[in-house]
Amino acid sequence: MKCPGQDSRYWKSNAIYEVKCPGCGTNVEFFKDDTIRKCKKCGHGFLNPLMDFGCASYCEHAAECIGNLPPELIAQKNDLLKERVAIEMKKYFKTDFKRISHAMRVARYAEYIGKHEENTNLAVILCAGYLHDIGIYVAKEKYNSTAAKYQEIEGPKVAREILEKLCANSELIDEVCDIIGHHHHPRDKETQNYKVLYDADCIANIEDNHKDKPITFEKLEKIINKLFMTDSGKQYAQKNLLK
């Protein structure tokens, strides 16, 4: 069955419209399901600015429904995935605002660090940031402990269920779950995505520990010099924690 949003039988009068070409200003006619059109006057091809990418941005059948997705839409697909993962994380933790706050801060720090490091994938980094502690409730129930090693055992399964529900691609799911499965225990060789997540979590954990039990400047400086795996993470920590 064809998606009702893309089936012309359900279209209304506003399903066909004109958009000015960014290249020459000529009006170019778009149908609502057109992803890209070329201007007949200047030949410039551009993305449909009024298209609602909503479900197409995360549906695994989007390519069959509206054709091959342009790079701009693929980028938006990852952006929407990150937003939806954040929502699922909040739904999972419900009123546990401490966990939600921690996850949101880790994701925020990870995004900053990831943008300042090379060879990173922000979709992977942010999904891991939002979900890195997602196994904490299962760990508490099964082992009566929230220790890191138990979170690492149980977290990947919960994260995988969330990401599969959101139709994330299998490579992203595997990498995110691998990161979550040892996010407190670096291996001898790690990906740049792992290093970014690790540093972001370190910053948030230091903040939480310092709030509960203040750490001296000297001790904090030693911790930062020892722990961090990326230059950007270390610099961010020095700037924001050593005040």
C-alpha positions in Angstrom: 0.0 0.0 0.0 1.3 3.4 -0.9 1.9 5.9 1.9 -1.2 8.2 2.1 1.1 11.2 2.4 2.7 10.4 -1.0 -0.5 9.1 -2.7 -1.9 11.9 -5.0 -5.4 10.7 -4.4 -5.2 12.3 -1.0 -3.6 15.5 -2.1 -5.2 18.9 -1.6 -4.9 22.0 -3.7 -1.6 23.1 -2.0 0.2 19.9 -3.1 1.5 21.7 -6.2 3.3 25.0 -5.7 6.0 27.3 -7.2 9.3 28.1 -5.5 11.8 30.7 -6.7 15.1 29.3 -8.0 18.0 30.2 -5.7 20.1 30.7 -8.8 18.1 33.0 -11.0 14.8 33.7 -9.2 12.7 32.0 -11.8 9.6 30.2 -10.5 10.0 26.4 -10.5 7.0 24.2 -10.1 7.2 21.5 -7.4 4.9 18.6 -6.5 4.8 18.0 -2.8 6.6 14.6 -3.2 9.4 16.1 -5.4 12.8 16.0 -3.5 14.8 17.9 -6.1 13.9 19.9 -9.3 16.0 21.7 -11.9 15.3 25.2 -13.0 14.5 25.2 -16.7 16.0 28.6 -17.2 19.5 28.3 -15.5 19.7 24.5 -14.9 20.3 24.9 -11.1 19.1 21.9 -9.2 17.8 22.5 -5.6 16.1 20.7 -2.8 12.3 21.2 -2.3 12.2 23.8 0.5 8.6 23.1 1.4 8.7 19.3 1.5 7.8 17.7 4.8 10.6 15.2 5.3 9.1 14.0 8.6 8.5 10.2 8.2 10.8 10.1 5.1 13.7 11.1 7.3 13.5 7.9 9.4 11.4 5.4 7.5 13.5 2.4 6.2 11.3 2.4 3.1 11.7 6.1 2.3 13.9 5.4 -0.8 11.2 3.2 -2.3 8.6 5.7 -1.5 10.1 9.0 -2.8 13.2 7.8 -4.7 16.8 8.1 -3.8 17.4 10.4 -0.9 19.7 13.4 -1.6 22.7 14.1 0.7 20.8 17.0 2.4 18.0 14.6 3.3 20.4 11.9 4.6 21.9 14.6 6.9 18.5 15.6 8.1 17.7 11.9 8.7 20.5 11.7 11.2 19.5 15.0 12.8 15.9 13.7 13.3 17.2 10.4 14.6 19.2 12.2 17.3 16.2 14.2 18.3 14.0 11.1 18.5 16.6 9.2 20.5 16.6 12.0 23.0 12.8 11.8 23.3 13.0 8.0 23.8 15.6 8.4 26.5 13.4 10.9 28.3 10.4 8.6 28.0 12.5 5.7 29.4 13.8 7.6 32.4 10.4 9.2 33.0 10.7 11.5 36.1 14.3 10.5 36.8 15.4 14.1 36.1 18.9 13.4 37.4 19.5 10.7 34.8 17.9 12.8 32.1 20.0 15.9 33.0 23.2 13.8 33.0 22.4 12.2 29.6 21.5 15.6 28.1 24.8 17.2 29.3 26.9 14.3 28.0 25.3 14.6 24.6 25.8 18.3 24.6 29.5 18.0 25.5 29.9 15.2 23.0 28.5 17.3 20.3 30.9 20.2 21.1 33.9 17.9 21.3 32.9 15.9 18.2 32.6 19.1 16.1 36.2 20.0 17.1 37.7 16.6 16.4 38.4 14.9 13.0 37.0 11.6 11.8 33.8 11.7 13.9 30.2 10.8 13.3 27.9 13.1 15.3 24.9 10.8 14.8 26.8 7.9 16.5 28.3 10.2 19.2 24.9 11.8 20.1 23.0 8.6 20.1 25.6 7.1 22.4 25.6 10.2 24.6 21.8 10.0 25.1 21.8 6.3 25.7 25.1 5.5 27.4 23.6 4.9 30.9 20.3 3.4 29.6 21.1 0.0 31.2 21.1 1.4 34.7 17.5 0.3 35.6 18.0 -3.3 34.4 21.4 -3.4 36.2 19.7 -2.3 39.4 17.0 -4.9 39.0 19.2 -7.9 38.1 22.3 -7.2 40.2 21.0 -4.8 42.8 23.8 -2.5 41.7 24.2 0.5 39.4 28.0 -0.2 39.0 29.5 0.7 35.6 30.3 -2.9 34.7 26.6 -3.9 35.1 25.4 -0.9 33.1 27.8 -2.0 30.4 26.4 -5.5 30.3 22.7 -4.5 30.2 22.9 -1.2 28.3 23.5 -2.4 24.8 20.4 -4.5 24.7 18.1 -1.7 25.8 19.8 0.7 23.4 19.5 -1.7 20.5 15.7 -2.0 21.2 15.3 1.7 21.1 17.4 2.3 18.0 15.7 -0.6 16.1 12.3 0.8 17.0 13.4 4.1 15.4 14.6 2.3 12.3 18.3 3.4 12.7 20.7 1.7 10.3 22.4 -1.4 11.5 26.0 0.0 11.3 25.0 2.9 13.5 23.2 0.6 16.0 26.2 -1.7 16.2 28.7 1.1 16.9 26.5 2.8 19.4 25.9 -0.4 21.3 29.6 -1.3 21.2 30.5 2.1 22.7 27.8 1.7 25.4 29.0 -1.8 26.2 32.4 -0.5 27.5 31.9 3.3 27.8 33.7 3.3 31.2 36.5 1.0 30.2 38.6 2.1 27.1 40.4 -0.6 25.1 43.9 -0.3 23.9 42.7 1.1 20.6 39.5 3.1 20.3 37.6 4.9 17.6 37.4 8.7 17.6 33.7 8.4 18.3 34.3 6.4 21.5 37.0 8.9 22.7 34.6 11.8 22.2 31.8 10.1 24.2 34.3 9.0 26.9 35.5 12.5 27.4 32.0 14.0 27.4 30.9 11.5 30.1 34.1 12.3 32.1 33.2 16.0 32.1 29.6 15.3 33.3 30.8 12.9 35.9 33.4 15.3 37.3 30.7 18.0 37.5 28.4 15.6 39.4 31.1 14.5 41.8 32.3 18.0 42.4 28.8 19.1 43.2 28.3 16.3 45.7 31.8 16.6 47.2 33.9 19.6 46.1 37.3 18.7 44.5 40.4 20.8 45.1 41.8 22.7 42.1 45.1 20.7 42.2 43.3 17.4 42.3 40.9 18.4 39.6 43.9 19.5 37.4 45.5 16.1 37.8 42.3 14.3 37.0 41.9 16.3 33.8 45.5 15.8 32.7 45.2 12.0 33.3 41.7 11.1 32.0 41.0 12.7 28.7 41.4 11.0 25.4 40.9 14.0 23.0 42.6 17.4 22.9 39.2 19.1 22.5 37.8 17.3 25.5 40.7 18.2 27.6 40.7 21.8 26.6 36.9 22.0 27.2 37.4 20.5 30.7 40.2 22.9 31.5 38.2 25.9 30.4 35.0 25.0 32.1 36.0 23.0 35.2 39.2 24.8 36.3 37.6 28.0 37.4 
